[in-house]
Amino acid sequence: MPFTTYVFDAYGTLFDVAAAAREASEEPGRDALAKVWQKLASDWRLKQLQYTWLRAVTGDHTDFWDVTQDGLDWAMEASGLDDPELRERLLQLYWELSAYREVPEMLGRLKAAGHTTAILSNGSPDMLNGAVQSAGLGEVLDDVLSVQDVGVFKPHASVYDLVGKRFGCAKSDVLFVSSNGWDAGCATGYGFTTAWVNRAAEPVDRLPWVPKHILSNLTTIPELA
């Protein structure tokens, strides 16, 4: 049976989470950042994710913007960057993350074929809407779903429940796409058919479930079955 509903994680899947550090490092006067921006971007993303997992386990939920700032603060300290102005600049750029090159065409193909398209993300609604508008994706997405509606981060099952509640679709109708191996794996366990966008060619996470599809980018998403 063909899919009716295509659901995408946002950060790292549709939007390049390294873009903020990379773009800031190219600005005049950012010599210190230019030397370490790749480490900063990697640490920032890792800590951001770790803090969502810890908060999900402990039940101490907060806005995704809070863990984004906390992750950046850790990453800046780890790279020896003590620069409040740089911090503010990086956070500003996070609201304007670039979409990966293939994203607009891929989503356009899905919409042209009559499919439902949506984001399902840990991000807060304001952050997600800012990124969607900045990238010009508003016309090719039917909705943007946030964990804020259930008060817990992925991979809690109540987050994946949001898809069926919003679109009235069965799990078998959904292709769920994420750049996070753990997210794709857990969504497989939930009952979605999944695609892991493994841009960095990482090993498969050691979980009870594995993604059905493993891709290097999003180009062939409309062709999956």
Backbone bond lengths (Angstrom), bond angles and torsions (degrees), N, CA, C in turn:
res aa  C-N    CA-C-N  psi(-1)  N-CA   C-N-CA  omega(-1)  CA-C   N-CA-C  phi
1 M - - - 1.468 - - 1.524 109.40 -
2 P 1.333 117.90 131.19 1.471 119.60 179.22 1.520 110.94 -69.52
3 F 1.304 115.56 154.39 1.459 120.65 177.69 1.530 109.77 -74.78
4 T 1.312 115.08 146.43 1.466 120.56 173.06 1.524 111.67 -104.13
5 T 1.336 115.69 -23.91 1.465 120.93 -168.81 1.525 109.78 -132.01
6 Y 1.317 115.61 123.43 1.459 122.16 -179.04 1.529 108.06 -113.57
7 V 1.320 115.39 117.95 1.459 121.15 -173.18 1.524 109.28 -118.91
8 F 1.317 115.82 131.90 1.459 121.85 -173.34 1.524 111.57 -122.20
9 D 1.316 115.33 135.20 1.456 119.45 162.46 1.530 107.02 -63.10
10 A 1.319 117.04 158.19 1.469 120.05 -175.80 1.523 112.62 -97.08
11 Y 1.342 116.37 -65.75 1.459 121.31 -169.64 1.526 111.23 -78.22
12 G 1.323 114.80 119.22 1.455 120.85 -176.52 1.514 113.21 90.89
13 T 1.325 116.71 -15.87 1.459 121.88 179.86 1.524 110.36 -102.77
14 L 1.332 115.75 -63.04 1.465 119.88 173.67 1.530 111.95 -90.06
15 F 1.334 115.62 -36.46 1.464 121.44 -174.90 1.522 111.30 -111.30
16 D 1.307 115.64 137.69 1.464 122.89 -177.64 1.523 109.89 -79.93
17 V 1.325 117.28 105.62 1.462 120.71 -175.82 1.527 113.24 -71.57
18 A 1.321 117.00 -15.64 1.468 119.79 176.44 1.521 112.31 -83.90
19 A 1.332 117.36 -8.13 1.463 120.57 -173.06 1.525 112.34 -62.95
20 A 1.327 117.98 -37.96 1.463 120.05 -176.87 1.529 110.75 -61.33
21 A 1.335 116.93 -49.67 1.466 120.23 -179.41 1.529 111.12 -67.09
22 R 1.319 116.54 -40.71 1.462 120.23 -179.44 1.530 111.41 -63.35
23 E 1.318 116.38 -48.04 1.460 119.90 -178.11 1.522 111.62 -66.43
24 A 1.327 117.25 -39.79 1.464 119.56 177.81 1.521 111.12 -63.99
25 S 1.339 116.63 -37.13 1.467 120.06 -178.30 1.519 112.41 -65.89
26 E 1.327 117.60 -20.41 1.460 121.78 -179.05 1.520 112.73 -89.50
27 E 1.320 117.14 -4.52 1.457 120.78 179.47 1.527 110.83 -79.44
28 P 1.315 117.95 151.69 1.476 120.89 179.33 1.530 111.43 -58.41
29 G 1.321 115.42 140.91 1.461 120.74 176.24 1.511 114.99 80.92
30 R 1.331 117.98 11.23 1.470 121.06 -178.29 1.530 110.89 -105.29
31 D 1.290 118.06 39.24 1.467 120.51 -175.43 1.523 112.37 -60.24
32 A 1.326 116.77 -41.26 1.467 119.63 -178.98 1.522 110.75 -63.66
33 L 1.314 116.79 -42.87 1.461 120.34 178.77 1.521 111.26 -67.74
34 A 1.329 116.76 -38.61 1.461 120.65 -177.85 1.524 112.12 -57.32
35 K 1.325 116.88 -30.11 1.462 121.03 -179.28 1.530 112.82 -75.18
36 V 1.327 116.59 -23.30 1.469 119.20 -171.07 1.528 113.37 -131.11
37 W 1.331 118.94 11.04 1.462 119.43 -170.11 1.528 113.07 -61.37
38 Q 1.326 117.75 -34.02 1.458 119.11 -179.89 1.530 111.51 -67.72
39 K 1.318 116.72 -41.36 1.465 120.41 175.77 1.529 110.17 -64.81
40 L 1.324 116.00 -43.24 1.458 119.70 179.51 1.517 110.64 -59.53
41 A 1.330 116.93 -47.18 1.462 120.51 -178.91 1.523 111.43 -61.40
42 S 1.335 116.48 -42.46 1.457 120.58 -179.74 1.526 111.65 -66.37
43 D 1.332 116.44 -46.13 1.469 120.39 179.12 1.525 111.26 -63.65
44 W 1.310 116.17 -41.37 1.463 121.24 -179.38 1.523 110.48 -59.02
45 R 1.312 116.27 -48.92 1.459 120.17 -179.28 1.520 111.80 -65.34
46 L 1.340 117.10 -43.09 1.455 119.99 -178.88 1.519 111.49 -62.18
47 K 1.327 117.08 -46.11 1.461 119.89 -179.24 1.520 111.68 -68.13
48 Q 1.320 116.85 -36.84 1.460 120.63 176.34 1.528 109.90 -56.65
49 L 1.330 116.51 -47.18 1.463 120.55 179.39 1.522 111.85 -67.13
50 Q 1.326 116.70 -45.32 1.463 119.61 -179.15 1.520 111.53 -58.60
51 Y 1.312 116.39 -39.33 1.460 119.39 -179.63 1.528 111.62 -68.74
52 T 1.340 118.16 -31.34 1.471 118.68 175.53 1.526 110.30 -68.51
53 W 1.325 117.14 -41.28 1.469 119.62 179.97 1.529 110.60 -63.12
54 L 1.323 116.35 -45.99 1.466 119.97 -178.41 1.522 111.14 -63.09
55 R 1.319 116.34 -40.49 1.464 118.89 179.38 1.527 111.58 -69.51
56 A 1.334 116.89 -32.99 1.465 119.26 176.47 1.524 110.75 -66.50
57 V 1.329 116.70 -40.42 1.466 120.86 -178.69 1.530 110.98 -68.82
58 T 1.321 116.83 -40.98 1.465 120.62 -176.10 1.518 113.19 -85.40
59 G 1.334 117.05 -12.01 1.456 120.15 -177.74 1.511 113.97 77.67
60 D 1.315 117.22 12.24 1.464 121.90 -178.59 1.530 109.09 -96.88
61 H 1.329 116.47 70.39 1.462 120.81 -174.75 1.527 111.23 -71.91
62 T 1.309 114.34 149.77 1.453 121.25 174.29 1.518 108.47 -148.94
63 D 1.306 115.90 174.84 1.457 120.86 178.03 1.532 109.81 -68.18
64 F 1.330 116.71 144.91 1.458 121.04 179.68 1.527 111.49 -61.33
65 W 1.305 117.31 -26.98 1.458 120.32 176.94 1.524 111.24 -63.00
66 D 1.329 116.57 -34.31 1.466 120.15 178.61 1.526 110.84 -65.41
67 V 1.334 117.50 -46.03 1.468 118.59 -179.03 1.529 110.99 -71.71
68 T 1.328 116.71 -26.90 1.463 119.78 175.31 1.528 110.18 -65.30
69 Q 1.324 116.87 -43.58 1.460 120.48 177.91 1.531 111.45 -68.12
70 D 1.328 116.21 -41.85 1.465 119.53 179.22 1.529 110.87 -62.45
71 G 1.324 116.26 -41.45 1.460 119.66 178.34 1.512 112.21 -63.53
72 L 1.323 116.81 -40.36 1.465 120.30 178.26 1.523 110.84 -65.26
73 D 1.317 117.26 -42.09 1.464 119.60 -179.65 1.524 110.96 -60.43
74 W 1.317 117.10 -41.97 1.471 120.77 177.73 1.516 109.65 -63.50
75 A 1.333 116.22 -46.46 1.463 120.45 -176.40 1.520 111.82 -64.53
76 M 1.326 117.30 -39.81 1.463 119.71 178.96 1.524 110.84 -65.22
77 E 1.317 116.99 -42.34 1.462 119.44 178.58 1.531 110.46 -64.16
78 A 1.327 117.02 -40.43 1.459 120.81 -179.77 1.526 111.77 -63.67
79 S 1.329 116.67 -27.64 1.468 121.02 179.49 1.524 112.84 -97.68
80 G 1.320 116.39 6.10 1.460 120.33 177.39 1.515 113.82 70.40
81 L 1.333 116.73 30.49 1.464 121.34 -179.49 1.528 109.79 -105.45
82 D 1.297 116.63 110.95 1.464 122.62 177.02 1.522 107.55 -116.18
83 D 1.318 116.38 85.96 1.455 121.85 -170.79 1.525 108.94 -148.97
84 P 1.345 118.07 93.32 1.466 120.73 -177.71 1.528 113.58 -57.62
85 E 1.316 117.42 -35.91 1.470 119.51 179.79 1.527 110.72 -66.72
86 L 1.331 116.83 -40.80 1.452 120.65 176.71 1.520 110.84 -62.92
87 R 1.314 116.47 -41.35 1.467 120.34 177.97 1.522 110.48 -56.69
88 E 1.308 116.65 -47.94 1.457 119.94 -179.40 1.524 111.86 -64.10
89 R 1.329 116.39 -36.63 1.452 120.07 178.95 1.525 111.36 -66.20
90 L 1.320 116.98 -43.37 1.460 120.99 178.72 1.532 111.17 -62.59
91 L 1.307 116.50 -41.80 1.459 119.95 179.03 1.525 111.09 -66.23
92 Q 1.311 116.62 -37.91 1.462 120.09 176.50 1.523 110.84 -61.19
93 L 1.317 115.71 -45.41 1.463 120.13 -178.80 1.525 112.03 -65.67
94 Y 1.332 117.54 -26.39 1.465 120.14 -179.83 1.523 111.39 -65.13
95 W 1.315 117.15 -25.03 1.463 120.71 177.38 1.527 111.59 -78.56
96 E 1.326 116.56 -8.87 1.464 120.98 -175.50 1.530 111.22 -125.90
97 L 1.318 117.31 34.00 1.454 120.72 -176.06 1.530 111.58 -59.18
98 S 1.314 115.25 139.79 1.458 120.56 177.61 1.530 110.26 -73.06
99 A 1.333 115.83 142.05 1.462 119.87 170.71 1.520 108.78 -78.99
100 Y 1.322 116.45 150.34 1.459 119.68 173.97 1.530 109.59 -61.89
101 R 1.306 116.01 151.78 1.464 122.33 -169.64 1.524 113.39 -55.78
102 E 1.326 116.86 -38.23 1.459 119.29 -173.25 1.525 113.52 -83.76
103 V 1.326 117.39 -6.73 1.465 121.14 -171.31 1.530 113.90 -63.02
104 P 1.342 121.10 -52.50 1.470 119.21 -177.12 1.524 113.87 -57.69
105 E 1.327 117.48 -44.82 1.460 120.16 -179.58 1.521 111.16 -66.03
106 M 1.331 117.08 -42.20 1.462 120.77 -179.46 1.527 110.79 -61.17
107 L 1.328 117.44 -47.76 1.464 120.37 179.13 1.528 110.89 -65.82
108 G 1.320 116.44 -37.29 1.459 119.87 177.51 1.520 112.22 -61.72
109 R 1.316 117.08 -38.86 1.469 120.86 177.67 1.533 111.09 -64.26
110 L 1.318 116.28 -41.12 1.461 119.57 178.63 1.525 111.35 -63.97
111 K 1.319 116.41 -44.28 1.461 119.90 -179.88 1.521 110.85 -65.55
112 A 1.340 117.17 -40.88 1.458 120.74 179.92 1.529 111.81 -62.60
113 A 1.331 115.83 -27.21 1.469 120.86 178.52 1.524 112.18 -85.68
114 G 1.325 117.27 0.65 1.458 121.28 176.30 1.513 115.71 87.53
115 H 1.336 117.16 14.74 1.460 120.40 -178.64 1.534 111.82 -86.69
116 T 1.316 114.86 157.75 1.459 121.91 172.32 1.524 108.80 -86.03
117 T 1.313 116.87 136.14 1.465 121.44 178.88 1.519 109.35 -127.85
118 A 1.330 115.77 140.88 1.461 119.26 -178.63 1.521 110.92 -155.57
119 I 1.299 114.68 160.25 1.462 123.28 169.91 1.520 108.27 -101.17
120 L 1.331 116.39 141.12 1.470 123.11 170.00 1.522 106.44 -130.32
121 S 1.324 116.92 110.80 1.462 119.50 -167.20 1.519 112.69 -141.76
122 N 1.339 114.07 156.51 1.462 121.13 169.61 1.522 112.03 -67.93
123 G 1.315 117.08 -18.99 1.458 121.32 -174.95 1.514 112.88 -62.85
124 S 1.318 115.38 154.06 1.454 120.46 175.12 1.521 109.00 -75.79
125 P 1.335 118.49 155.84 1.465 120.12 -179.13 1.521 113.71 -55.65
126 D 1.324 118.06 -41.55 1.466 120.28 -179.25 1.521 111.27 -63.53
127 M 1.334 117.05 -44.98 1.462 120.68 178.58 1.519 111.34 -61.45
128 L 1.315 116.30 -46.40 1.452 120.64 -176.84 1.528 111.37 -65.92
129 N 1.314 116.52 -44.06 1.458 119.30 179.51 1.521 110.85 -64.14
130 G 1.333 117.48 -35.76 1.454 120.45 176.56 1.517 111.59 -62.62
131 A 1.336 116.21 -44.40 1.462 120.22 179.65 1.527 111.49 -66.53
132 V 1.328 116.51 -42.16 1.470 120.91 -179.53 1.526 110.44 -61.94
133 Q 1.317 116.54 -46.09 1.464 119.63 -178.89 1.515 111.36 -68.53
134 S 1.334 117.43 -40.12 1.459 120.88 179.65 1.521 111.06 -61.69
135 A 1.329 116.42 -36.91 1.462 121.29 -178.79 1.526 112.93 -86.88
136 G 1.336 117.15 -4.87 1.458 120.34 179.09 1.516 114.32 69.84
137 L 1.333 117.06 36.14 1.464 120.73 -176.19 1.528 113.83 -103.91
138 G 1.313 116.94 3.58 1.453 119.94 -175.09 1.519 114.48 -57.76
139 E 1.335 116.88 -34.14 1.469 120.53 -176.39 1.523 113.22 -79.50
140 V 1.318 118.02 -12.57 1.466 120.11 -177.31 1.527 112.33 -114.33
141 L 1.336 116.77 15.74 1.458 122.32 175.37 1.522 109.03 -127.06
142 D 1.333 115.90 133.36 1.460 119.38 178.55 1.521 112.64 -82.27
143 D 1.318 116.99 -28.27 1.466 118.89 178.83 1.521 109.44 -164.39
144 V 1.310 114.62 162.73 1.461 122.86 176.10 1.522 106.97 -125.33
145 L 1.323 116.75 110.85 1.464 122.51 -176.65 1.518 109.90 -100.91
146 S 1.327 115.61 133.88 1.463 121.64 -176.59 1.517 110.89 -121.74
147 V 1.329 116.20 146.29 1.466 121.26 176.01 1.518 112.13 -62.95
148 Q 1.311 117.19 -14.12 1.463 120.04 179.49 1.528 111.12 -56.49
149 D 1.327 117.07 -26.94 1.465 120.82 -178.85 1.521 112.88 -71.30
150 V 1.337 117.58 -19.62 1.467 119.86 -179.87 1.526 112.77 -118.15
151 G 1.327 118.23 -10.93 1.463 120.82 174.00 1.506 115.44 73.12
152 V 1.336 117.03 29.93 1.464 120.55 174.87 1.525 107.29 -155.56
153 F 1.333 116.06 147.58 1.456 120.32 -178.50 1.530 111.40 -84.61
154 K 1.327 115.32 163.00 1.462 121.25 170.79 1.529 109.75 -58.34
155 P 1.329 115.87 150.07 1.467 129.04 9.07 1.519 114.75 -100.43
156 H 1.317 119.22 35.61 1.458 120.82 179.05 1.526 109.40 -60.05
157 A 1.322 116.52 139.19 1.464 121.01 -175.69 1.523 112.62 -60.42
158 S 1.328 117.04 -29.26 1.466 119.15 -178.84 1.528 111.70 -64.71
159 V 1.335 116.74 -24.12 1.468 119.87 175.86 1.535 109.84 -68.93
160 Y 1.322 116.85 -48.43 1.461 120.49 179.00 1.530 111.55 -65.21
161 D 1.342 117.37 -27.99 1.469 121.40 176.41 1.524 112.18 -58.93
162 L 1.338 116.67 -26.77 1.462 120.60 -176.34 1.529 111.98 -58.55
163 V 1.332 117.04 -30.53 1.462 120.68 -176.89 1.525 110.81 -66.03
164 G 1.327 116.80 -51.59 1.459 120.41 179.49 1.518 112.52 -64.19
165 K 1.319 116.73 -37.73 1.463 120.13 179.29 1.524 111.03 -65.39
166 R 1.322 116.91 -38.36 1.463 119.96 -176.87 1.521 111.84 -77.56
167 F 1.320 118.17 -42.22 1.459 120.32 -171.42 1.531 114.34 -107.54
168 G 1.330 117.24 -5.19 1.453 119.95 178.62 1.511 113.42 64.41
169 C 1.315 116.89 30.80 1.460 121.53 -176.81 1.527 110.51 -106.04
170 A 1.316 115.51 156.44 1.456 120.86 173.37 1.522 109.49 -79.90
171 K 1.315 116.62 159.74 1.462 120.16 177.80 1.519 111.55 -58.26
172 S 1.310 116.31 -35.14 1.468 120.64 -178.54 1.525 112.90 -69.40
173 D 1.330 116.93 -14.03 1.464 121.23 178.60 1.521 112.72 -83.50
174 V 1.334 116.13 -8.58 1.463 121.49 -168.09 1.529 111.90 -105.71
175 L 1.328 115.17 133.94 1.463 120.92 162.35 1.513 106.26 -107.24
176 F 1.322 116.09 117.87 1.462 121.78 -179.90 1.517 108.89 -103.13
177 V 1.326 116.68 130.44 1.457 122.34 -172.78 1.529 109.70 -123.60
178 S 1.328 116.25 129.15 1.465 120.74 178.70 1.513 110.47 -146.72
179 S 1.327 115.67 150.16 1.466 121.15 173.38 1.517 111.38 -87.63
180 N 1.319 116.94 -6.39 1.466 121.78 178.58 1.521 109.17 -95.60
181 G 1.325 116.44 117.79 1.450 119.49 -179.03 1.511 113.11 -58.44
182 W 1.323 116.44 -39.54 1.465 120.41 179.43 1.531 111.31 -65.31
183 D 1.323 117.33 -36.39 1.462 122.19 179.37 1.528 110.33 -67.94
184 A 1.320 116.31 -47.45 1.464 120.02 178.03 1.524 111.23 -63.20
185 G 1.344 116.38 -39.85 1.455 119.70 178.70 1.519 111.94 -64.03
186 C 1.319 116.69 -47.20 1.472 120.57 -178.79 1.521 111.38 -67.37
187 A 1.328 117.25 -34.86 1.460 120.01 176.29 1.529 110.92 -67.11
188 T 1.331 117.22 -31.18 1.461 120.96 172.98 1.522 109.77 -63.03
189 G 1.327 115.89 -46.20 1.455 119.95 177.44 1.518 112.91 -61.32
190 Y 1.311 116.50 -30.84 1.466 121.82 178.09 1.525 110.96 -69.14
191 G 1.327 116.61 -31.44 1.458 119.81 179.04 1.513 115.29 127.06
192 F 1.330 117.80 -1.89 1.459 120.75 175.31 1.527 110.70 -78.41
193 T 1.316 116.25 151.46 1.458 120.09 161.69 1.522 106.47 -77.93
194 T 1.318 116.99 137.03 1.456 119.39 -169.72 1.527 113.07 -129.35
195 A 1.322 113.67 154.73 1.456 121.77 171.84 1.522 107.88 -130.83
196 W 1.307 115.78 126.96 1.456 122.29 176.48 1.528 108.42 -99.37
197 V 1.322 116.60 119.42 1.460 121.60 177.15 1.527 107.31 -89.03
198 N 1.303 115.43 94.96 1.465 122.78 -172.25 1.523 109.55 -96.75
199 R 1.322 116.37 72.80 1.460 121.31 -175.50 1.527 112.78 -63.98
200 A 1.307 117.67 -28.27 1.463 121.45 -175.99 1.528 112.82 -96.92
201 A 1.327 117.86 5.91 1.473 122.31 -179.83 1.526 111.84 54.52
202 E 1.330 116.04 48.05 1.460 121.52 -179.87 1.529 111.07 -83.55
203 P 1.334 117.51 160.00 1.466 120.39 174.03 1.528 111.14 -65.18
204 V 1.309 115.93 156.54 1.461 120.70 176.04 1.526 109.31 -71.13
205 D 1.340 115.79 136.09 1.466 119.73 178.72 1.522 110.75 -63.49
206 R 1.323 114.92 142.80 1.473 121.56 179.61 1.525 109.24 -82.45
207 L 1.329 114.66 82.75 1.459 122.80 179.29 1.532 108.44 -126.00
208 P 1.322 118.39 167.55 1.468 119.79 178.26 1.526 113.42 -65.52
209 W 1.342 117.47 -14.71 1.461 121.09 -175.66 1.520 109.10 -130.87
210 V 1.321 115.46 150.71 1.461 120.53 178.13 1.530 108.42 -127.68
211 P 1.338 118.11 151.24 1.463 120.53 177.96 1.527 110.67 -63.21
212 K 1.331 116.39 148.77 1.464 119.51 177.12 1.520 110.97 -70.82
213 H 1.325 116.02 -41.28 1.460 121.06 -178.04 1.526 109.72 -117.83
214 I 1.316 116.60 140.33 1.461 121.82 174.22 1.525 107.02 -125.54
215 L 1.328 115.71 120.60 1.464 122.28 -173.48 1.520 110.40 -124.57
216 S 1.313 116.61 159.15 1.460 120.70 176.71 1.525 111.91 -92.30
217 N 1.336 117.04 -17.45 1.464 121.72 174.67 1.529 107.64 -159.62
218 L 1.336 116.19 -173.75 1.461 120.88 -172.45 1.523 114.70 -94.45
219 T 1.306 118.38 0.89 1.452 122.07 -170.06 1.518 113.01 -56.12
220 T 1.328 117.77 -41.95 1.474 120.69 -172.86 1.523 113.72 -93.34
221 I 1.309 118.37 9.17 1.461 120.37 179.91 1.539 112.44 -52.43
222 P 1.336 120.20 -44.85 1.474 118.96 -178.76 1.528 113.98 -64.29
223 E 1.307 118.14 -13.83 1.468 121.58 -177.48 1.523 112.76 -95.63
224 L 1.325 117.98 -5.80 1.465 120.25 -176.59 1.516 110.99 -76.90
225 A 1.336 114.66 150.99 1.456 120.51 178.32 1.515 108.79 -144.99
